Amino acid sequence: MIESITTRDGFERLGDEWRELQGRSASNGLFLTWEWLFTWWKHLSAGRRLMILVVRRGGKPTAIAPFTVRPVSASRLLPFRAVELLGSGCAGSDYLDLILENGSETEAIREIAGHLQGLRLPLELPQVLLDSSSAGLLAASLTPMGWRATATPTNVCPFIPLAGLDWQAYVSTLGSSHRANLHRRIRGLQRIGQVRFDAVRTDAERRDALDRLIALHNARWRERGGSDAFHPREMILFHQEFSGLALRNGWLRLSVLRVGPDPVAYFYGFRHGSIHYFYQSAFDPAWNDRSVGLVAMGSAIRSALDEGALKFDLLHGGERYKYLWARQELAIGRMEIHPPLLRGWITGGAADLARAARAMGRDLLRGAGGPLA
């Protein structure tokens, strides 16, 4: 049995079942939680139509396909509706996917593919793991029906495996110049005052730290043409609400680097399961020459080690500064699956052109430094 949920109330009522299913699934990351995606839907869905497909067996969910239908857009090369994953767009949601119960994947994918075969809408699925996503199983199920599937690498997510390491062991893996610079910068701050990396504990502290981080981030990027990390206003509302949910669930890792009494840098991340995620950071420009952003990143990695996290994920973006800390990466990309109709081949051709344009943009941006460079 397959159910299509198309209303916000239906999405909200699905929360408990969603959490239980995700715990029985390999797709158990932060950006597939009901909390992240429901908050995204409230603030960032931008005219999309909800279409969450729920496969049930004996009344119990065995799969959730968190889809939306993107409306016709005159800004696109060929303006057709398309099925997307919840969380798509500018929120920075990585590792988007379907949520399938372990052991029930084959049956669930067959039902979802059959439903999509009837709709005949193209699927455009961004930010998926190219070598291990359930979206890949869906593509494999649809292609024998004449659908056309393509997968295009679009980005990388550098990460640090932390299992079996403590802080000293991890630091010893860093390049010698970076390791020396980190120690020098920490000692330099300690000569000014006591250095603390304080995690927010209360809702009032969360609101204050997030507001300050957003203000510092936007001020820094304004002179560089702006950043979409906390723009438009709906994005700020999204983070204000989700960070509150994350605090209550024990996921929030929003911390303030202080030197003496002065807050000099902010780190915004999350801990979900065994993974510590780095989402965003900001620092006081008056402390720029002290490399407080670098010290904040090191402090966050040390905190993750102290907590027993098994992985520190720097999320999408191959900025040079990330590779000062990380040596491994995961490839993410965009999966496009087009129906076997003339319109499907047309949209597939448009997708080829769009991929070429995105590749050109990546070539132009490759090598740009990040905020902690």
N, C-alpha and C positions, 0 to 999 in steps of 0.2 A: 504494500500500500504506500502511495506517495501523496503527500499533502503539500499544497502551495500556500504559504503564508504571505499575504499581501498588505496587511495593515500593521500600523505601529503597535496597536493593542495586542495583536497576535504575536508580534515579535517580543513584546515585553513579557507576555505570559510564558514564553518559551524558555525563559532564563534558567530555571532550575534544571530542566531536561538538557539544555545546552551544556551546562557545567558538568553534569554527570556523564554525558556522552564524550565530552572533550577529555575527561579523565580516562576514558577507555579507548582513546584514539592516539595515533602517532602524531596528529596535528594538534599539539598541546601547548602551543606558544602563546605569548602575551597578545599578539595582534589578531588572534582568532578567538579570544575570550568574548563572551557575551557582553561584558562590560565595555570593552574597547569598541566593538562594532555597533552596539546599540547607541552609545554616545556619539559615535561617528554618524550614525543615521540621523540622530536628532539635529545635529549641527552642520553636517557637511555633505548631505546627500544631494543637494543642489538640483532638485527637480527629477531625480531618478524615481523609478517605480519599484517598490519592494517585491521580490519574488524569491523567498526562502523556500527551498524544497526540502522537505523532511520525509525520509523513508522510515517507515515503522514496520516492526514485526511483533505481533502480539501486543500492539499498542505502545511498544517501547521504541524510541528512536534508535536506529542503527546508522543513520547518516544524516548530515545536514549540509546542504549545498547553499552557502550564504550568498545568494545572487541578488542583483538589482538589474533593472532594465534601464539603460541610459537612453534619454529621449533623443529625438532627431535634433541635430545641431548643425546650423548653417556654417559654423566655423570649421567643420571637418571637410576633407576633400570630397568624400561622397557621404552625404548626411543620412545614414540609416540608423535605426535603433540597434542596440547591441546589448548582449548580456555581459555584465561585469561582476566582479566579486565585491562584496561589501568591504569598505576600507580603501578602495581604489582612490587615486588622486593624490592630493598634496599633504595628507596627514602623516606620511612617513611610515605607512604600514608595510612591514616586510614579512615575507614567508606566508602570503595569503594562500588560501587553499580550501578544499572541501574537508569536512570533518567526518571521518569514517570509523566506525567501530572496528577495532582489531579483530580480524577473522571474518568480517562481514563485507569486505571490500568488493568482491566480485559481484555479489547479488545486488548490493546497493548501487554500484556504478551502472549496472545494467538497467535498473529502474530509472535512474536519473537520465541516462542517455536516451531511453525510450521517451521520456517526457520532453526532452529537448528536441528530439526528432520531430515531434508533433508541432513544436513552435517554429522551427526553421529560422531562428534568429542567430546571427553570428555571435560567437563568444570571444571577448577580448579580456584576457586574464593577466593582469600585470603583477609584478613582484612575487612570482612563484619560484620555488626552487626547481631548477631545470632538470636535475637528475633524480629527484626523489619525491615529487609532489603527487597528490591524488589527482590533480588536474591532468597530469600525464596519463593516468589510467583512464580518465574520461576521454581524452583525445584518442587513445588506442581503441576505445569502445565505439567511438563515432566514425572513425575512418573506414571501417568495413561497410558502413552505410552510405559511403560516398562523400563524407565530409572531408574537407581539406584542413590539415593541421600543420602549423608552423610554430617553431619555438626560437626566439631570438634573445641571446644574452644582452642584457641592458646594464647590469651593474654587478658589483661584488660587495660582499659583507665580510670585512676582516674580523677575525675573532682570535681570542686567546684561550687555549685549553688550560684550565687551572688545576685539574685533578692531580693530586700528589705533590703540589707545590705550596710553599709558604712564601712570604714576601722576599726573603733573602734569596731563595732559590729562583724565584721568578726574575728578580733584578739581575741575577747572574746571566740570564739568557739574553739580556738586552745588548745592543751594540755598545762597544766600549765608550764611544764619544757621547752617546745619549745617556748612558749610565753615569758617566762623570758629570754631565751637565745637570742631570736630575739631582744628584747629591749636592752639587754646588749651589743650585737654586734653593734647595731646602735649607741648607746651612745659611745662605744669605738672608732668607726670611726669618730664620730663628734668631739671627743677630738683631733683628728689628723688634721682635716680640714673640710671644708664645704662638705657635702655629697649631691651629685646631681645624678639624674637618667635621663639622657638626651636622648631623642628620636632623631634619625637621621631625618633630614629634607630635605637634598639635596642629589643629586645623588653622589656627591663627598664624602659626609659623609657616605653614604651607602656603597660605595665601600671600603673605608678605614676601617670602622667598621667590615664589613664582612670578609675582608682579615685578620684582626687582630684576630677575633674570630676563624677563621679556623686555623690559625697558632698556637694559644694557645691550641685549642682543640687537634690538631694532635700531638703537642709536648707532651701534658700530656698523651695521650693514646699510644704514640709510645713505651714507656717503659713497657706498659701492653700488648703488642702484637698487638696494632693497633686498629683502629675503622673504620667502614665502613660509618660513618656519612658523611664524606667529602673525600671519596676515592671510586673509582678511580678518575682520572682527570675529567671524564665526569660528575661526581657528583658535583664537584666544578663549572663547567660550567653551570650546571642546576641551582644551587643556585644563581650564579652571574646573570643569565638572569631572573629567576623568581622573585628574590628580587627586581629587577628593575621594573618589571611589577607590583609587589605588592605595591611598593612605589607610582607609578603613579596612582594606583587604590585606594590608601588610606588604603590598607590592612596591610602594613608592620609595625611591632612593633619591630624594631631593636634599642636597647637602650644601652647606656654606663653608667655604674656606676662609678662615679668619686669621689675621696676623695681629696679635694683641686684641684690642676691641674692634678692629676694623674688618668688616666683610669685604673681601677682595675678589672673590670668584664664586660662581654658583655652578653646581653640577646637577643635571636633571636626568635621572635614569629610573630603571625599574628592576625589580627582582621577581621573576616568575618561575616557579619550579627551581631547577638548579642553575638557571641562567640569569646573569646580571647584564642588563641592556644599557648601553650609553645612548641617550636620545639627543640631548642638547646641552650646551654650556654657555657661559658668559662670564666676563670679568670686567672689573673696574679699569677703564683705560689709564687712570693715573698710576696703575701698577703694571702697566704693560712691559716695562723694561725689566721687571722682576720675574717674568715668565710664570705668573700665578696660574695661568691656564694649564700649563704643563704640570705644575705641582698638584693642581686639583685633579687632573686625570690620574696621576700616580696614586694620589690618596684614594680615589674611587676604586682603583684596581686592588689596592691594599685592603680596603674595606670588604670587597668581594671575596678576597682570599680569606680574611678573618671570619667571614660568614660561612665559609665552606662551599661557595659557589663552584660549579664545575666548569663554567664557561663565562667569559666576558665578551659580549658581542658588541662590536662597534657599529653595527647596522650598515645600511647601504652607503656607498661612497668610497672610492679608492683614493681619497686624499693622502698626500704624502705623510702627513703627521701621524696617521693611523698606523702606518707601517714602522714607525719608531717603537710602537708597543706590541704589534701583532705580527705574526709570521704566516698565519694561515687565513684562508678566505673561502667563502661559499659563493657560487655563481647563482645569481637570480636573473630572471628574465620575463619576457612577455610571451604568453602562449595565446595564439589566435586560432580559432576553430570555426570554419565557415561551412555553411550548409550546401548541399549539392544542387543549387539552383543557379540560374544565371546571375541573380543578385549576389549569391555567395561568391561566384568567381569574380564579379566586379569588385565587391568589397575586399576580396583577397588581393586583387591587383592594387587597390588603394592602400591596403596594409603594407604591401611590398614597398610602395613609394614612401609611406610614413616611416617604415623601418630604415630606409636609406637616409631619410632626413635626420632621424634620431642618431644614426651612426655618425653622420657628419657633425652633429652637435657634440657628440661625445669626443670626437677627434679634436674639436676646437677647445674643449674644456679639459682634456687630459693633461695631467701634470699640474693642475692648479693646487695650491696649498690650502689647508684647512684652517679653522679658527684657532687651532692650538699649534700651528706650525712654528 
